[in-house]
Amino acid sequence: MGKYIHQVDLENALSPSTVAYIFTDPGSSQINASAVADVISRAEAEVDSWMLPEVEVGSPGFIQTDRLVRGCAVDFAICFAFERHPEYVRTFGEDPRTMSRWKRAVERMERVQAATQRLPDQQAVKQQNVGGIYLDDSIRNCITSIDGRRNGAGF
């Protein structure tokens, strides 16, 4: 169904009955598969949006079953799924968990983007944002303060 996760991943993270409740429309007895696919698609888009500058997601060497990527996609998908039925979130007290999941996924993706956390299942390839020499050959000025006053008689 999805690039990183499937409905079964949501069921494993929440429970089959919770997924059934959230994705079964009133008057229907079956799970709305297009709604599940939409939530998964939104979650994967969120993950991809964090990774694009650092990792070429579509490259042949990229492993789509990376555990960290899948974990973030599941966290985002749970948050999007709970938006589908906010009364479920209020009734069962899931709201505090939802925001902590979102925050955890965002912080994890920020670490991947900043190259302070690596994707564990990817090949050991040097990321473009790591290493190298940065030279700053710009002009430097020493000024007093912005309003013209002296900063003191320091050095």
C-alpha positions as CSV (number, residue, x, y, z in Angstrom):
1,M,0.0,0.0,0.0
2,G,2.6,2.6,1.1
3,K,6.2,3.1,0.3
4,Y,7.4,2.7,4.0
5,I,4.4,1.4,5.9
6,H,1.1,-0.5,5.5
7,Q,-2.2,-0.8,7.3
8,V,-0.8,-3.7,9.3
9,D,1.9,-1.4,10.8
10,L,-0.8,1.0,12.0
11,E,-2.7,-2.0,13.5
12,N,0.5,-3.2,15.2
13,A,1.1,0.3,16.7
14,L,-2.4,1.0,17.8
15,S,-4.5,-2.2,17.7
16,P,-6.7,-3.8,15.0
17,S,-9.8,-2.7,16.8
18,T,-8.6,0.9,17.1
19,V,-7.8,1.1,13.4
20,A,-11.1,-0.4,12.6
21,Y,-12.9,2.2,14.8
22,I,-11.0,5.1,13.3
23,F,-11.3,4.0,9.6
24,T,-14.8,2.5,9.5
25,D,-17.2,5.1,8.4
26,P,-20.7,5.5,10.0
27,G,-23.2,3.2,8.3
28,S,-20.5,0.9,7.0
29,S,-19.1,-2.3,8.3
30,Q,-15.8,-2.2,6.4
31,I,-12.6,-0.3,6.8
32,N,-12.4,2.6,4.4
33,A,-9.2,1.5,2.5
34,S,-8.8,4.8,0.7
35,A,-8.8,6.7,4.0
36,V,-6.1,4.4,5.3
37,A,-4.1,4.9,2.1
38,D,-4.5,8.7,2.4
39,V,-3.3,8.8,6.0
40,I,-0.3,6.6,5.1
41,S,0.4,8.8,2.0
42,R,0.4,12.0,4.2
43,A,2.7,10.4,6.8
44,E,5.2,9.3,4.1
45,A,5.1,12.7,2.5
46,E,5.9,14.2,5.9
47,V,8.9,11.9,6.3
48,D,10.1,12.5,2.7
49,S,9.8,16.3,3.2
50,W,12.4,16.0,6.0
51,M,14.7,13.7,4.2
52,L,14.9,15.2,0.7
53,P,17.8,17.6,1.3
54,E,19.9,15.0,2.9
55,V,19.0,11.6,1.4
56,E,18.0,10.8,-2.1
57,V,14.9,8.8,-1.3
58,G,14.3,7.5,-4.8
59,S,17.9,6.4,-5.4
60,P,18.5,2.7,-6.1
61,G,20.7,2.4,-2.9
62,F,18.0,3.8,-0.6
63,I,16.5,1.1,1.6
64,Q,12.8,1.8,2.1
65,T,12.5,-0.6,5.0
66,D,14.8,1.4,7.2
67,R,13.6,1.0,10.8
68,L,14.0,4.7,11.7
69,V,12.2,5.9,8.6
70,R,9.3,3.4,9.2
71,G,9.1,4.4,12.8
72,C,8.7,8.1,12.0
73,A,6.2,7.3,9.3
74,V,4.1,5.2,11.8
75,D,4.2,8.1,14.3
76,F,3.1,10.6,11.8
77,A,0.4,8.2,10.5
78,I,-1.0,7.7,14.0
79,C,-1.3,11.5,14.4
80,F,-3.0,11.9,11.1
81,A,-5.3,8.9,11.9
82,F,-6.4,10.5,15.2
83,E,-7.4,13.7,13.2
84,R,-9.9,11.5,11.4
85,H,-11.9,10.9,14.6
86,P,-11.1,13.5,17.2
87,E,-13.9,12.2,19.5
88,Y,-11.9,8.9,19.8
89,V,-8.9,10.9,21.0
90,R,-11.0,12.8,23.5
91,T,-12.9,9.8,24.7
92,F,-9.9,7.5,25.3
93,G,-7.4,10.2,26.4
94,E,-5.0,9.8,23.5
95,D,-4.5,13.6,23.0
96,P,-1.3,13.8,25.2
97,R,0.2,10.8,23.4
98,T,-0.6,12.3,20.0
99,M,1.4,15.5,20.5
100,S,4.3,13.6,22.1
101,R,4.4,11.2,19.1
102,W,4.4,14.1,16.7
103,K,7.2,15.8,18.6
104,R,9.2,12.7,18.8
105,A,9.0,12.1,15.1
106,V,9.8,15.7,14.2
107,E,12.8,15.7,16.6
108,R,14.0,12.4,15.1
109,M,13.7,13.8,11.6
110,E,15.5,17.0,12.6
111,R,18.4,14.9,13.9
112,V,18.6,12.9,10.6
113,Q,18.5,16.1,8.6
114,A,21.3,17.6,10.7
115,A,23.3,14.4,10.4
116,T,23.5,13.9,14.2
117,Q,21.5,10.7,13.8
118,R,22.0,8.3,10.9
119,L,19.6,6.0,9.3
120,P,20.7,2.6,10.7
121,D,19.8,0.3,7.8
122,Q,21.2,2.4,5.0
123,Q,24.5,1.8,3.4
124,A,27.5,3.5,5.0
125,V,27.6,6.4,2.5
126,K,28.9,9.8,3.6
127,Q,26.0,12.2,3.6
128,Q,26.4,15.5,1.7
129,N,25.9,17.6,4.8
130,V,28.7,16.0,6.8
131,G,32.4,16.8,6.7
132,G,34.4,19.0,4.3
133,I,36.1,22.3,4.8
134,Y,34.3,25.5,4.9
135,L,36.3,28.7,4.2
136,D,34.9,32.1,4.9
137,D,36.9,34.6,2.9
138,S,34.5,37.5,3.5
139,I,35.5,41.0,4.6
140,R,35.6,41.6,8.3
141,N,34.9,44.9,9.9
142,C,35.4,46.1,13.5
143,I,32.8,48.6,14.5
144,T,31.9,50.2,17.7
145,S,28.2,49.8,18.4
146,I,25.2,50.2,16.0
147,D,24.2,53.6,17.3
148,G,27.8,55.0,17.1
149,R,28.7,54.9,20.8
150,R,32.0,53.3,21.7
151,N,31.9,49.9,23.2
152,G,34.4,50.8,25.9
153,A,38.1,51.1,26.2
154,G,38.6,47.3,26.0
155,F,41.2,46.4,23.4
